[in-house]
């Protein structure tokens, strides 16, 4: 039986190792949390696979606990979307994580898309 959380974390570590040094230095500062699904009262929940929260590098330093940067990957959604195919799951973790790192770097949706991280 596949441990999807372990597979997701291993993929995040592989991605970080492959990032350019300056991006890697920023990325490793952002904790990654794994959850089954978004909170049911989250208006963005729809097809949400990941979420970057807190201040971006462009915004400056966090000023309280709520503004600390963090990334959440929704593992059950990723697994369901990929039909339980491990290789496809890893690819979607990659795409989702890179997309959320783009937000942490301060890029809006258009900038993320322009860099091929949508």
QUIFEN-V727669 format. One record per backbone hydrogen bond with DSSP energy under -1.0 kcal/mol. CO is the residue of the C=O (numbers start at 0). NH is the residue of the N-H. If there is no record, write none. Layout:
BEGIN
co-><CO,CO>
nh-><NH,NH>
END
This chain:
BEGIN
co-><1,2,3,4,5,6,7,8,9,10,11,12,13,19,20,21,22,23,25,26,30,32,34,38,41,44,48,50,52,55,63,64,66,69,70,71,72,72,73,74,75,76,77,78,79,81,84,85,86,87,88,89,90,91,92,93,94,95,96,97,98,99,100,101,102,103,107,108,109,110,111,112>
nh-><3,6,7,8,9,10,11,12,13,14,15,16,17,23,24,25,26,27,28,29,70,72,74,41,44,47,73,71,69,59,66,67,54,52,32,50,34,74,77,78,79,80,81,83,82,84,88,89,90,91,92,93,94,95,96,97,98,99,100,101,102,103,104,106,105,56,111,112,113,114,116,115>
END
